[in-house]
Amino acid sequence: MKYAGLLVMPAGFFLSIAALVLFPSPAPRAAFVFCGLAVEGLGLVVAVRGHMEARGGSRS
């Protein structure tokens, strides 16, 4: 899953850039930029959770 998160983050970035280029009016542009930032955030969460160690292992 950590690699999926690392692939999703650039997708959100390019979604935000595409929204800035393609939408002339500010309302849809802002909505798509917000969605792109949300996708980046979700990708970051997935990547971080994929790199975390599992809880509850054996204690010595």
TORMIDO-725445 format. One record per atom (N, C-alpha, C): residue number from 1; atom name; y, x, z. Coordinates in nm, 4 decimals. Example, Ala and Ser with C-alpha at 12.3 -4.5 7.8 and 13.67 -1.06 7.14 Angstrom:
BEGIN
<rose><resi>1</resi><name>N</name><c2>-0.5690</c2><c1>1.3190</c1><c3>0.7800</c3></rose>
<rose><resi>1</resi><name>CA</name><c2>-0.4500</c2><c1>1.2300</c1><c3>0.7800</c3></rose>
<rose><resi>1</resi><name>C</name><c2>-0.3300</c2><c1>1.3200</c1><c3>0.7800</c3></rose>
<rose><resi>2</resi><name>N</name><c2>-0.2250</c2><c1>1.2850</c1><c3>0.7080</c3></rose>
<rose><resi>2</resi><name>CA</name><c2>-0.1060</c2><c1>1.3670</c1><c3>0.7140</c3></rose>
<rose><resi>2</resi><name>C</name><c2>0.0030</c2><c1>1.2900</c1><c3>0.7870</c3></rose>
END
This chain:
BEGIN
<rose><resi>1</resi><name>N</name><c2>-0.1200</c2><c1>0.0803</c1><c3>0.0000</c3></rose>
<rose><resi>1</resi><name>CA</name><c2>0.0000</c2><c1>0.0000</c1><c3>0.0000</c3></rose>
<rose><resi>1</resi><name>C</name><c2>0.1266</c2><c1>0.0847</c1><c3>0.0000</c3></rose>
<rose><resi>2</resi><name>N</name><c2>0.1161</c2><c1>0.2074</c1><c3>0.0510</c3></rose>
<rose><resi>2</resi><name>CA</name><c2>0.2383</c2><c1>0.2872</c1><c3>0.0565</c3></rose>
<rose><resi>2</resi><name>C</name><c2>0.2895</c2><c1>0.3202</c1><c3>-0.0832</c3></rose>
<rose><resi>3</resi><name>N</name><c2>0.1986</c2><c1>0.3345</c1><c3>-0.1797</c3></rose>
<rose><resi>3</resi><name>CA</name><c2>0.2429</c2><c1>0.3630</c1><c3>-0.3162</c3></rose>
<rose><resi>3</resi><name>C</name><c2>0.3040</c2><c1>0.2399</c1><c3>-0.3810</c3></rose>
<rose><resi>4</resi><name>N</name><c2>0.2559</c2><c1>0.1216</c1><c3>-0.3443</c3></rose>
<rose><resi>4</resi><name>CA</name><c2>0.3150</c2><c1>-0.0017</c1><c3>-0.3964</c3></rose>
<rose><resi>4</resi><name>C</name><c2>0.4592</c2><c1>-0.0147</c1><c3>-0.3491</c3></rose>
<rose><resi>5</resi><name>N</name><c2>0.4833</c2><c1>0.0179</c1><c3>-0.2229</c3></rose>
<rose><resi>5</resi><name>CA</name><c2>0.6197</c2><c1>0.0130</c1><c3>-0.1720</c3></rose>
<rose><resi>5</resi><name>C</name><c2>0.7111</c2><c1>0.1114</c1><c3>-0.2420</c3></rose>
<rose><resi>6</resi><name>N</name><c2>0.6572</c2><c1>0.2275</c1><c3>-0.2724</c3></rose>
<rose><resi>6</resi><name>CA</name><c2>0.7389</c2><c1>0.3286</c1><c3>-0.3415</c3></rose>
<rose><resi>6</resi><name>C</name><c2>0.7671</c2><c1>0.2889</c1><c3>-0.4863</c3></rose>
<rose><resi>7</resi><name>N</name><c2>0.6827</c2><c1>0.2054</c1><c3>-0.5446</c3></rose>
<rose><resi>7</resi><name>CA</name><c2>0.7077</c2><c1>0.1572</c1><c3>-0.6802</c3></rose>
<rose><resi>7</resi><name>C</name><c2>0.8010</c2><c1>0.0358</c1><c3>-0.6816</c3></rose>
<rose><resi>8</resi><name>N</name><c2>0.8021</c2><c1>-0.0408</c1><c3>-0.5733</c3></rose>
<rose><resi>8</resi><name>CA</name><c2>0.8854</c2><c1>-0.1610</c1><c3>-0.5678</c3></rose>
<rose><resi>8</resi><name>C</name><c2>1.0332</c2><c1>-0.1249</c1><c3>-0.5463</c3></rose>
<rose><resi>9</resi><name>N</name><c2>1.0597</c2><c1>-0.0179</c1><c3>-0.4733</c3></rose>
<rose><resi>9</resi><name>CA</name><c2>1.1994</c2><c1>0.0189</c1><c3>-0.4461</c3></rose>
<rose><resi>9</resi><name>C</name><c2>1.2792</c2><c1>0.0464</c1><c3>-0.5735</c3></rose>
<rose><resi>10</resi><name>N</name><c2>1.2292</c2><c1>0.1237</c1><c3>-0.6698</c3></rose>
<rose><resi>10</resi><name>CA</name><c2>1.3077</c2><c1>0.1413</c1><c3>-0.7936</c3></rose>
<rose><resi>10</resi><name>C</name><c2>1.3218</c2><c1>0.0121</c1><c3>-0.8730</c3></rose>
<rose><resi>11</resi><name>N</name><c2>1.2239</c2><c1>-0.0780</c1><c3>-0.8630</c3></rose>
<rose><resi>11</resi><name>CA</name><c2>1.2360</c2><c1>-0.2061</c1><c3>-0.9328</c3></rose>
<rose><resi>11</resi><name>C</name><c2>1.3565</c2><c1>-0.2841</c1><c3>-0.8801</c3></rose>
<rose><resi>12</resi><name>N</name><c2>1.3747</c2><c1>-0.2845</c1><c3>-0.7492</c3></rose>
<rose><resi>12</resi><name>CA</name><c2>1.4912</c2><c1>-0.3514</c1><c3>-0.6916</c3></rose>
<rose><resi>12</resi><name>C</name><c2>1.6215</c2><c1>-0.2855</c1><c3>-0.7330</c3></rose>
<rose><resi>13</resi><name>N</name><c2>1.6198</c2><c1>-0.1539</c1><c3>-0.7409</c3></rose>
<rose><resi>13</resi><name>CA</name><c2>1.7398</c2><c1>-0.0810</c1><c3>-0.7840</c3></rose>
<rose><resi>13</resi><name>C</name><c2>1.7762</c2><c1>-0.1184</c1><c3>-0.9275</c3></rose>
<rose><resi>14</resi><name>N</name><c2>1.6773</c2><c1>-0.1171</c1><c3>-1.0169</c3></rose>
<rose><resi>14</resi><name>CA</name><c2>1.7059</c2><c1>-0.1498</c1><c3>-1.1563</c3></rose>
<rose><resi>14</resi><name>C</name><c2>1.7414</c2><c1>-0.2968</c1><c3>-1.1739</c3></rose>
<rose><resi>15</resi><name>N</name><c2>1.6901</c2><c1>-0.3856</c1><c3>-1.0885</c3></rose>
<rose><resi>15</resi><name>CA</name><c2>1.7298</c2><c1>-0.5257</c1><c3>-1.0918</c3></rose>
<rose><resi>15</resi><name>C</name><c2>1.8778</c2><c1>-0.5388</c1><c3>-1.0572</c3></rose>
<rose><resi>16</resi><name>N</name><c2>1.9229</c2><c1>-0.4647</c1><c3>-0.9584</c3></rose>
<rose><resi>16</resi><name>CA</name><c2>2.0648</c2><c1>-0.4686</c1><c3>-0.9208</c3></rose>
<rose><resi>16</resi><name>C</name><c2>2.1533</c2><c1>-0.4129</c1><c3>-1.0311</c3></rose>
<rose><resi>17</resi><name>N</name><c2>2.1129</c2><c1>-0.3031</c1><c3>-1.0913</c3></rose>
<rose><resi>17</resi><name>CA</name><c2>2.1919</c2><c1>-0.2436</c1><c3>-1.2010</c3></rose>
<rose><resi>17</resi><name>C</name><c2>2.1967</c2><c1>-0.3373</c1><c3>-1.3215</c3></rose>
<rose><resi>18</resi><name>N</name><c2>2.0834</c2><c1>-0.3990</c1><c3>-1.3537</c3></rose>
<rose><resi>18</resi><name>CA</name><c2>2.0799</c2><c1>-0.4924</c1><c3>-1.4667</c3></rose>
<rose><resi>18</resi><name>C</name><c2>2.1698</c2><c1>-0.6129</c1><c3>-1.4408</c3></rose>
<rose><resi>19</resi><name>N</name><c2>2.1744</c2><c1>-0.6606</c1><c3>-1.3176</c3></rose>
<rose><resi>19</resi><name>CA</name><c2>2.2611</c2><c1>-0.7735</c1><c3>-1.2856</c3></rose>
<rose><resi>19</resi><name>C</name><c2>2.4075</c2><c1>-0.7365</c1><c3>-1.3049</c3></rose>
<rose><resi>20</resi><name>N</name><c2>2.4451</c2><c1>-0.6156</c1><c3>-1.2662</c3></rose>
<rose><resi>20</resi><name>CA</name><c2>2.5842</c2><c1>-0.5732</c1><c3>-1.2843</c3></rose>
<rose><resi>20</resi><name>C</name><c2>2.6216</c2><c1>-0.5647</c1><c3>-1.4313</c3></rose>
<rose><resi>21</resi><name>N</name><c2>2.5267</c2><c1>-0.5261</c1><c3>-1.5136</c3></rose>
<rose><resi>21</resi><name>CA</name><c2>2.5551</c2><c1>-0.5089</c1><c3>-1.6560</c3></rose>
<rose><resi>21</resi><name>C</name><c2>2.5510</c2><c1>-0.6421</c1><c3>-1.7310</c3></rose>
<rose><resi>22</resi><name>N</name><c2>2.4552</c2><c1>-0.7283</c1><c3>-1.6978</c3></rose>
<rose><resi>22</resi><name>CA</name><c2>2.4296</c2><c1>-0.8460</c1><c3>-1.7803</c3></rose>
<rose><resi>22</resi><name>C</name><c2>2.5106</c2><c1>-0.9702</c1><c3>-1.7438</c3></rose>
<rose><resi>23</resi><name>N</name><c2>2.5462</c2><c1>-0.9887</c1><c3>-1.6179</c3></rose>
<rose><resi>23</resi><name>CA</name><c2>2.6137</c2><c1>-1.1124</c1><c3>-1.5780</c3></rose>
<rose><resi>23</resi><name>C</name><c2>2.7644</c2><c1>-1.0923</c1><c3>-1.5735</c3></rose>
<rose><resi>24</resi><name>N</name><c2>2.8381</c2><c1>-1.1707</c1><c3>-1.6524</c3></rose>
<rose><resi>24</resi><name>CA</name><c2>2.9838</c2><c1>-1.1551</c1><c3>-1.6519</c3></rose>
<rose><resi>24</resi><name>C</name><c2>3.0520</c2><c1>-1.2228</c1><c3>-1.5327</c3></rose>
<rose><resi>25</resi><name>N</name><c2>2.9980</c2><c1>-1.3359</c1><c3>-1.4863</c3></rose>
<rose><resi>25</resi><name>CA</name><c2>3.0638</c2><c1>-1.4061</c1><c3>-1.3752</c3></rose>
<rose><resi>25</resi><name>C</name><c2>3.0120</c2><c1>-1.3550</c1><c3>-1.2410</c3></rose>
<rose><resi>26</resi><name>N</name><c2>3.0970</c2><c1>-1.3567</c1><c3>-1.1400</c3></rose>
<rose><resi>26</resi><name>CA</name><c2>3.0615</c2><c1>-1.2925</c1><c3>-1.0134</c3></rose>
<rose><resi>26</resi><name>C</name><c2>2.9544</c2><c1>-1.3645</c1><c3>-0.9316</c3></rose>
<rose><resi>27</resi><name>N</name><c2>2.9416</c2><c1>-1.4967</c1><c3>-0.9419</c3></rose>
<rose><resi>27</resi><name>CA</name><c2>2.8458</c2><c1>-1.5685</c1><c3>-0.8564</c3></rose>
<rose><resi>27</resi><name>C</name><c2>2.7003</c2><c1>-1.5319</c1><c3>-0.8887</c3></rose>
<rose><resi>28</resi><name>N</name><c2>2.6559</c2><c1>-1.5438</c1><c3>-1.0146</c3></rose>
<rose><resi>28</resi><name>CA</name><c2>2.5171</c2><c1>-1.5035</c1><c3>-1.0425</c3></rose>
<rose><resi>28</resi><name>C</name><c2>2.4954</c2><c1>-1.3534</c1><c3>-1.0248</c3></rose>
<rose><resi>29</resi><name>N</name><c2>2.5980</c2><c1>-1.2772</c1><c3>-1.0531</c3></rose>
<rose><resi>29</resi><name>CA</name><c2>2.5872</c2><c1>-1.1323</c1><c3>-1.0361</c3></rose>
<rose><resi>29</resi><name>C</name><c2>2.5604</c2><c1>-1.0975</c1><c3>-0.8901</c3></rose>
<rose><resi>30</resi><name>N</name><c2>2.6366</c2><c1>-1.1582</c1><c3>-0.8000</c3></rose>
<rose><resi>30</resi><name>CA</name><c2>2.6190</c2><c1>-1.1314</c1><c3>-0.6573</c3></rose>
<rose><resi>30</resi><name>C</name><c2>2.4809</c2><c1>-1.1768</c1><c3>-0.6093</c3></rose>
<rose><resi>31</resi><name>N</name><c2>2.4338</c2><c1>-1.2907</c1><c3>-0.6602</c3></rose>
<rose><resi>31</resi><name>CA</name><c2>2.3020</c2><c1>-1.3401</c1><c3>-0.6201</c3></rose>
<rose><resi>31</resi><name>C</name><c2>2.1922</c2><c1>-1.2439</c1><c3>-0.6641</c3></rose>
<rose><resi>32</resi><name>N</name><c2>2.1999</c2><c1>-1.1950</c1><c3>-0.7867</c3></rose>
<rose><resi>32</resi><name>CA</name><c2>2.0968</c2><c1>-1.1034</c1><c3>-0.8345</c3></rose>
<rose><resi>32</resi><name>C</name><c2>2.1057</c2><c1>-0.9674</c1><c3>-0.7677</c3></rose>
<rose><resi>33</resi><name>N</name><c2>2.2248</c2><c1>-0.9216</c1><c3>-0.7379</c3></rose>
<rose><resi>33</resi><name>CA</name><c2>2.2395</c2><c1>-0.7949</c1><c3>-0.6653</c3></rose>
<rose><resi>33</resi><name>C</name><c2>2.1801</c2><c1>-0.8093</c1><c3>-0.5258</c3></rose>
<rose><resi>34</resi><name>N</name><c2>2.2052</c2><c1>-0.9219</c1><c3>-0.4600</c3></rose>
<rose><resi>34</resi><name>CA</name><c2>2.1466</c2><c1>-0.9457</c1><c3>-0.3287</c3></rose>
<rose><resi>34</resi><name>C</name><c2>1.9936</c2><c1>-0.9493</c1><c3>-0.3366</c3></rose>
<rose><resi>35</resi><name>N</name><c2>1.9408</c2><c1>-1.0156</c1><c3>-0.4385</c3></rose>
<rose><resi>35</resi><name>CA</name><c2>1.7943</c2><c1>-1.0192</c1><c3>-0.4559</c3></rose>
<rose><resi>35</resi><name>C</name><c2>1.7389</c2><c1>-0.8793</c1><c3>-0.4831</c3></rose>
<rose><resi>36</resi><name>N</name><c2>1.8081</c2><c1>-0.8004</c1><c3>-0.5608</c3></rose>
<rose><resi>36</resi><name>CA</name><c2>1.7640</c2><c1>-0.6633</c1><c3>-0.5861</c3></rose>
<rose><resi>36</resi><name>C</name><c2>1.7638</c2><c1>-0.5793</c1><c3>-0.4599</c3></rose>
<rose><resi>37</resi><name>N</name><c2>1.8662</c2><c1>-0.5956</c1><c3>-0.3774</c3></rose>
<rose><resi>37</resi><name>CA</name><c2>1.8699</c2><c1>-0.5228</c1><c3>-0.2505</c3></rose>
<rose><resi>37</resi><name>C</name><c2>1.7596</c2><c1>-0.5702</c1><c3>-0.1566</c3></rose>
<rose><resi>38</resi><name>N</name><c2>1.7285</c2><c1>-0.6995</c1><c3>-0.1612</c3></rose>
<rose><resi>38</resi><name>CA</name><c2>1.6185</c2><c1>-0.7517</c1><c3>-0.0790</c3></rose>
<rose><resi>38</resi><name>C</name><c2>1.4846</c2><c1>-0.6944</c1><c3>-0.1248</c3></rose>
<rose><resi>39</resi><name>N</name><c2>1.4661</c2><c1>-0.6820</c1><c3>-0.2551</c3></rose>
<rose><resi>39</resi><name>CA</name><c2>1.3425</c2><c1>-0.6223</c1><c3>-0.3083</c3></rose>
<rose><resi>39</resi><name>C</name><c2>1.3325</c2><c1>-0.4764</c1><c3>-0.2656</c3></rose>
<rose><resi>40</resi><name>N</name><c2>1.4437</c2><c1>-0.4046</c1><c3>-0.2690</c3></rose>
<rose><resi>40</resi><name>CA</name><c2>1.4429</c2><c1>-0.2658</c1><c3>-0.2224</c3></rose>
<rose><resi>40</resi><name>C</name><c2>1.4065</c2><c1>-0.2585</c1><c3>-0.0745</c3></rose>
<rose><resi>41</resi><name>N</name><c2>1.4627</c2><c1>-0.3471</c1><c3>0.0047</c3></rose>
<rose><resi>41</resi><name>CA</name><c2>1.4317</c2><c1>-0.3494</c1><c3>0.1474</c3></rose>
<rose><resi>41</resi><name>C</name><c2>1.2852</c2><c1>-0.3795</c1><c3>0.1736</c3></rose>
<rose><resi>42</resi><name>N</name><c2>1.2294</c2><c1>-0.4751</c1><c3>0.1011</c3></rose>
<rose><resi>42</resi><name>CA</name><c2>1.0876</c2><c1>-0.5066</c1><c3>0.1173</c3></rose>
<rose><resi>42</resi><name>C</name><c2>1.0005</c2><c1>-0.3886</c1><c3>0.0763</c3></rose>
<rose><resi>43</resi><name>N</name><c2>1.0381</c2><c1>-0.3213</c1><c3>-0.0300</c3></rose>
<rose><resi>43</resi><name>CA</name><c2>0.9632</c2><c1>-0.2019</c1><c3>-0.0708</c3></rose>
<rose><resi>43</resi><name>C</name><c2>0.9689</c2><c1>-0.0930</c1><c3>0.0340</c3></rose>
<rose><resi>44</resi><name>N</name><c2>1.0840</c2><c1>-0.0773</c1><c3>0.0969</c3></rose>
<rose><resi>44</resi><name>CA</name><c2>1.0980</c2><c1>0.0221</c1><c3>0.2030</c3></rose>
<rose><resi>44</resi><name>C</name><c2>1.0098</c2><c1>-0.0140</c1><c3>0.3225</c3></rose>
<rose><resi>45</resi><name>N</name><c2>1.0073</c2><c1>-0.1410</c1><c3>0.3582</c3></rose>
<rose><resi>45</resi><name>CA</name><c2>0.9231</c2><c1>-0.1851</c1><c3>0.4701</c3></rose>
<rose><resi>45</resi><name>C</name><c2>0.7763</c2><c1>-0.1603</c1><c3>0.4400</c3></rose>
<rose><resi>46</resi><name>N</name><c2>0.7325</c2><c1>-0.1939</c1><c3>0.3197</c3></rose>
<rose><resi>46</resi><name>CA</name><c2>0.5924</c2><c1>-0.1724</c1><c3>0.2821</c3></rose>
<rose><resi>46</resi><name>C</name><c2>0.5584</c2><c1>-0.0238</c1><c3>0.2817</c3></rose>
<rose><resi>47</resi><name>N</name><c2>0.6488</c2><c1>0.0590</c1><c3>0.2318</c3></rose>
<rose><resi>47</resi><name>CA</name><c2>0.6234</c2><c1>0.2029</c1><c3>0.2294</c3></rose>
<rose><resi>47</resi><name>C</name><c2>0.6166</c2><c1>0.2607</c1><c3>0.3702</c3></rose>
<rose><resi>48</resi><name>N</name><c2>0.7053</c2><c1>0.2184</c1><c3>0.4580</c3></rose>
<rose><resi>48</resi><name>CA</name><c2>0.7052</c2><c1>0.2696</c1><c3>0.5953</c3></rose>
<rose><resi>48</resi><name>C</name><c2>0.5804</c2><c1>0.2236</c1><c3>0.6689</c3></rose>
<rose><resi>49</resi><name>N</name><c2>0.5460</c2><c1>0.0961</c1><c3>0.6539</c3></rose>
<rose><resi>49</resi><name>CA</name><c2>0.4262</c2><c1>0.0458</c1><c3>0.7218</c3></rose>
<rose><resi>49</resi><name>C</name><c2>0.3001</c2><c1>0.1113</c1><c3>0.6672</c3></rose>
<rose><resi>50</resi><name>N</name><c2>0.2998</c2><c1>0.1494</c1><c3>0.5408</c3></rose>
<rose><resi>50</resi><name>CA</name><c2>0.1837</c2><c1>0.2175</c1><c3>0.4837</c3></rose>
<rose><resi>50</resi><name>C</name><c2>0.1671</c2><c1>0.3587</c1><c3>0.5367</c3></rose>
<rose><resi>51</resi><name>N</name><c2>0.2757</c2><c1>0.4204</c1><c3>0.5806</c3></rose>
<rose><resi>51</resi><name>CA</name><c2>0.2700</c2><c1>0.5570</c1><c3>0.6325</c3></rose>
<rose><resi>51</resi><name>C</name><c2>0.2519</c2><c1>0.5637</c1><c3>0.7839</c3></rose>
<rose><resi>52</resi><name>N</name><c2>0.2595</c2><c1>0.4490</c1><c3>0.8504</c3></rose>
<rose><resi>52</resi><name>CA</name><c2>0.2432</c2><c1>0.4486</c1><c3>0.9955</c3></rose>
<rose><resi>52</resi><name>C</name><c2>0.0958</c2><c1>0.4670</c1><c3>1.0323</c3></rose>
<rose><resi>53</resi><name>N</name><c2>0.0729</c2><c1>0.5299</c1><c3>1.1459</c3></rose>
<rose><resi>53</resi><name>CA</name><c2>-0.0633</c2><c1>0.5477</c1><c3>1.1928</c3></rose>
<rose><resi>53</resi><name>C</name><c2>-0.1139</c2><c1>0.4172</c1><c3>1.2518</c3></rose>
<rose><resi>54</resi><name>N</name><c2>-0.2438</c2><c1>0.3970</c1><c3>1.2421</c3></rose>
<rose><resi>54</resi><name>CA</name><c2>-0.3039</c2><c1>0.2766</c1><c3>1.2981</c3></rose>
<rose><resi>54</resi><name>C</name><c2>-0.2971</c2><c1>0.2791</c1><c3>1.4500</c3></rose>
<rose><resi>55</resi><name>N</name><c2>-0.2747</c2><c1>0.1639</c1><c3>1.5104</c3></rose>
<rose><resi>55</resi><name>CA</name><c2>-0.2675</c2><c1>0.1532</c1><c3>1.6547</c3></rose>
<rose><resi>55</resi><name>C</name><c2>-0.4061</c2><c1>0.1336</c1><c3>1.7131</c3></rose>
<rose><resi>56</resi><name>N</name><c2>-0.4202</c2><c1>0.1652</c1><c3>1.8409</c3></rose>
<rose><resi>56</resi><name>CA</name><c2>-0.5399</c2><c1>0.1312</c1><c3>1.9142</c3></rose>
<rose><resi>56</resi><name>C</name><c2>-0.6594</c2><c1>0.2192</c1><c3>1.8886</c3></rose>
<rose><resi>57</resi><name>N</name><c2>-0.6386</c2><c1>0.3426</c1><c3>1.8547</c3></rose>
<rose><resi>57</resi><name>CA</name><c2>-0.7502</c2><c1>0.4350</c1><c3>1.8367</c3></rose>
<rose><resi>57</resi><name>C</name><c2>-0.8126</c2><c1>0.4712</c1><c3>1.9709</c3></rose>
<rose><resi>58</resi><name>N</name><c2>-0.9102</c2><c1>0.5560</c1><c3>1.9702</c3></rose>
<rose><resi>58</resi><name>CA</name><c2>-0.9755</c2><c1>0.5953</c1><c3>2.0950</c3></rose>
<rose><resi>58</resi><name>C</name><c2>-0.8834</c2><c1>0.6885</c1><c3>2.1741</c3></rose>
<rose><resi>59</resi><name>N</name><c2>-0.8737</c2><c1>0.6633</c1><c3>2.3031</c3></rose>
<rose><resi>59</resi><name>CA</name><c2>-0.7895</c2><c1>0.7468</c1><c3>2.3890</c3></rose>
<rose><resi>59</resi><name>C</name><c2>-0.8775</c2><c1>0.8409</c1><c3>2.4683</c3></rose>
<rose><resi>60</resi><name>N</name><c2>-0.8305</c2><c1>0.9602</c1><c3>2.4858</c3></rose>
<rose><resi>60</resi><name>CA</name><c2>-0.9087</c2><c1>1.0581</c1><c3>2.5621</c3></rose>
<rose><resi>60</resi><name>C</name><c2>-0.8536</c2><c1>1.0753</c1><c3>2.7006</c3></rose>
END
